[in-house]
Amino acid sequence: MPFPNIGPGELILILIIALVVLGPGKLPDVAASLGKSVREFRKAATDVSDAAKLDAPAPTPTPVAPPAAPAAPDAPPAEAGSTPPAAADAPPRDSNQT
């Protein structure tokens, strides 16, 4: 059940009733103790919510995939002056054959 809205007229009426019931000497002491109680309640509520945030597991960031590298050739690159692999596997040619 939601609390009804309290306007300025209702607030003045509540303060007048409190003044009559408590008296002018005791009203400041009651207001001070009420303020301390509200402050302690807010501090406790903040501590509980902070503790709940610390207990909750932090979401792990999704790893980003590195960009794809170009495909590597099957054979290592040939050095200058070396024989290509196909020629190295072939039998030596006889210079007399045509």
N, C-alpha and C positions, 0 to 999 in steps of 0.2 A: 504494500500500500504506500503510494508516494506521499510525502509530506506536503501539506497545503502551503501555498505561498503566503509569507507573512509580509504584510505591507507596513508602512510607517505607523498607521493607526493602531494596529495590533501590537507592534513593538512597544509603543508608548504605554499602552494598557498593561502589558506584561511588566514593564519597568516600574509602573506605579504600584502594581500589586506586590512586586518584590520589595519595594521601598516600605510599603505598609507592613508587610509580614516580617521583614528582617530588621527594619529600623535604619536610620541614616548612619549610625555608627558601625554597624556590622556589614553593611552592603559592600563597601570597598574590599573588605577581607574576603568575602564570599566570591566577589568578582575576580580577585587575584588568584584564589585557589582554583577557580573554574578555568582561568586562563592557563595556569600551570598544568592542569589536567589535560586540557586540549593539546597543549604543546607536547607533553609526554606521549600522548596517544599518536600524534602525527609522527613523532620521531620513531616510535616503535613500529608503526605501519611502514615507514620508509625503510627501516632496517630489515623488516621481513621481506619487502619487495626486492631489496638489494641482494639479500641472501638467496632468494629464489632465482635471481638472474645469474648468480655465481654457480648455483647447482645445475642449471640447465646446460646441456652440452652445446658448445659453440658449433654452428654449422660449418662443415668443412668446405672450402672452396673447391669448385670443380676444376680439375687440372686442364689446362689448355694444351691441345696437341701441337707439337712443333710443326712447321711447314714441311711438306714432303720433300725429301732430297731427290735429285735426279737419279735415274736408274744407273747403276754401275755396270760397265761393260763386263762381259764374261771373262775376257782375257786381260791381263795387264797390258798397259800401253807399250808398244814396241819402241825400243831405243834406236837411235840413229846408227846405221851401220850393222844392225843385227839382221839375221835371216828371219823372214816370216815363218810362223809355225808350220804352214803347209809345206814349204820347201824343206824344212828341216826333217820332216817325217818321210819325205820321198827318197828313194834310193839315188845314189849319185849317178849323174848322167855320163855316159861315155861320149867323149867329144867326137868319136869316129862315126857314131850313128847319125843318120839323117832323119 
